[in-house]
Amino acid sequence: MRHLLAALLCVAFGIVLSGCHSKPSLTPLQAQGKQVFDVGCAHCHVSNDQHLNPPPPDLRGLFTRKTMPDGAPATDAELQRLLIAGKGSMPSFAYQMTPQQMSAVIAYLHVYGAAAQK
């Protein structure tokens, strides 16, 4: 009886643990990128609080796709080029972000919404 109770407790504990889905922790670079994204990008790409028309693309899961919303390849180099040059209603961030901040945002976008896309 004691062994049966122990086995049932182990199974129940395993079920409880398998139901817990904690968010993966961010690397320091990704955490820095999240901070920069939240301050400099989210107001357009998440909330569109400036009511841009057409609205800027949703960047969740960007690197789970082969191309960006404009059809360009979804690569680090292409995203960095876009951040530096700007495109359409998106301004250049060449003078607002340091190269380190751009790298951090790109690192964060690799994980931003990626789990939701799977």
Secondary structure, 3 states (H helix, E strand, C coil): CHHHHHHHHHHHHHHHHHHCCCCCCCCHHHHHHHHHHHHHCHHHHCCCCCCCCCCCCCCCCHHHCCECCCCCECCHHHHHHHHHHCECCECCCCCCCCHHHHHHHHHHHCCCCHHHHC
